[in-house]
Amino acid sequence: MAISDLELAHPVRRTGFRPRLREMLDRESFLGPLFISPALLLIALLVAYPFGMAIYLALSNAFIGRPSTFIGLRNFINLWDNDTFRQTFQNAFVFTGISVAFKLVLGVSLALLLNEALWFKRLIRGAVLLPWVIPTALSTLGWWWMFNSLYSVVNWTGIAMGLLDPPGPNWLGQKYYAMAAVVLVNIWRGLPFFAITILAGLVAIPKDLYEAAETDGAGAGRRFWYVTLPLLKPVLAIVVLFSTIFTFSEFNIVYVLTHGGPINATHLFATLSRQIGLESGRIGEGAAISLYLFPVLMFVVWAQLRFVRRQAN
Amino acid sequence: MRRTLGRKILIHALLLPFLVFALFPFYHMAITSLKQDRELYDRKAVPLLIRQGPTLEHYTKLLWDTAFLTWTKNSLVVTGLATSVSVVIGTFAAYALARMRFFGVSSFGTGIFVTYLVPTSLLFLPLAQVVNWLGLGDSKWALVVTYPTFLVPFCTWLLMGYFRTVPKEVEECAMVDGATRIQALFRIVLPIAIPGLVCAILFAFTLSWNEFIYALTFTSSSDQFTASVGVTSELIRGDIYYWGSLMAGAVLGSVPIVIIYVFFLDYYVSGLTAGAVK
């Protein structure tokens, strides 16, 4: 397009192909659908269609390289007779519940600290956000080495500080320690998102509210409880909802750190679904497992949309 | 005055554990990758320091004895292409959502939002079959095609927020003066929304560089791997771990992101909050 198209004195012609096209391109009912069509096509082909296929697979006895037949809800029901699945189901809630709770409490604390006047403010923020930026699979390798059964630096430090009895726990080889390890890495990785988002919420709270509370004689604790928390509630709700869906569907950390072990103690839906659907080839069953993520997703979407609408009103 | 200084020191002291928690894994990764094997596997040595002299042998081994350079190149190709395509598609979709009224626009908005929340671990099994049908099985091109499924909703959502902050009047003025809608978008709205575009590019780049489950599922030959997949699967053989090279791989695989991150830190901070809160 040449600059001359923009000139004011350009004569308006009504005939010919280009003016007609130009007129059409100015109509929202034409241009709008045109603008969204690439995104729409992408979502239809590579999100909606695979989702439909996931449902079909989950309702079939599909096995890699074999024709499948429809078996109704049998996959979903049979899974409940499977100890591994029941363990996974429980793990998912324990993992998500504990991780999100810690991320919330630590995130609020860290955000409050970051909101103060700091030396090297930019540097500190940069450092805090770093775990969120680095590829999770690679940083989890670092944690894997830190939890190594022979050379664990975590144990070495714990023993040196007198907190652990030598030789210290075999982190990834014992049930509860392994769960603690994956939860810890998840907190490490997710905390920056909480802290920075909550910090943005804190910055948005008008300063005069605090001044008013202070003149009314409210101490730091009461100011936090009666001014900060209520005003922070919308941000906290959104961060928790976001984090819930992504923690619930976590894959990378568990896959790299424990592969779901020891004896399935840390399997989550995503890792179990991969193990059964790809490594054992039972695609139908694998798809059914990953679809157990769907109700949680639906709940989060519903809650967010409801919340956004309420904010808008 | 003294009270505020004391308070400031206290705040920094309280921040210290958080900083150690955030940074220690990287420090430990880096020093492990620089240690000689002799010290690395000495159980009596202090793991926090390098005492017997640093070495680059793990790095040379990683670069010349493994396909690490190929994996990095693959990561760059996939990330570069997926990011460009997604930002372009997302820009148009976001503009339509932010500015235009037409049949189905609000359902499309909801659809984008829902897709934005769909985790990659929900759809990787059926997507693997779609990828095979497209003839892209075991190929990095499968990633170029599938990464936009999570990048486009993200970019659209982020950019929609930025476009809405551009005053409508500026655009309307241009159109009264004879500019078409498309000219208004390219010459008026986009230049104002450049910070938003930078943000979208940065986040799309980061998200696709860090993606793991699709890359792990859709590729199976070493020459198609991305950096994350190559380092996690090729450097671990049976029960023998090359810890030094493994950590060197983790460090080098993070370098491109860290470089971008250092330069654009403020965009990351604002984009992170915009993506979630807007």
Interface residues (C-beta under 8 A of the other chain):
Chain A: M1 D5 L6 E7 L8 H10 R22 L25 D26 E28 S29 L31 G32 P33 F35 I36 P38 A39 L40 L42 I43 L45 L46 V47 Y49 P50 F51 M53 A54 L57 L106 L110 L113 L114 E116 A117 L118 W119 R122 I124 R125 G126 A127 V128 L129 L130 P131 W132 V133 I134 P135 T136 A137 L138 S139 L141 G142 W143 W145 M146 N148 L150 Y151 V153 W156 T157 W188 L191 P192 F193 I196 T197 L199 A200 G201 V235 I238 V239 F242 I245 F246 F248 S249 E250 F251 N252 Y255 V256 F269 A270 S273 R274 G277 L278 I283 G286 A287 S290 L291 L293 F294 L297 V300 V301 Q304 L305
Chain B: K8 I11 H12 L14 L15 F18 L19 F21 A22 L23 P25 F26 H28 M29 T32 L40 Y41 R43 V46 P47 L48 I89 G90 F92 A93 Y95 A96 L97 M100 R101 F102 F103 G104 V105 F108 T110 G111 I112 F113 V114 T115 L117 V118 P119 T120 S121 L122 L123 F124 L125 P126 L127 A128 Q129 V130 V145 T146 P148 T149 V152 P153 T156 M175 D177 G178 A179 T180 R181 I182 Q183 R187 T206 W209 N210 F212 I213 L216 T217 A227 S228 V229 V231 T232 W243 L246 M247 G249 A250 G253 S254 I257 V258 Y261 V262 L265 D266 Y268 V269 L272 T273 A276 V277
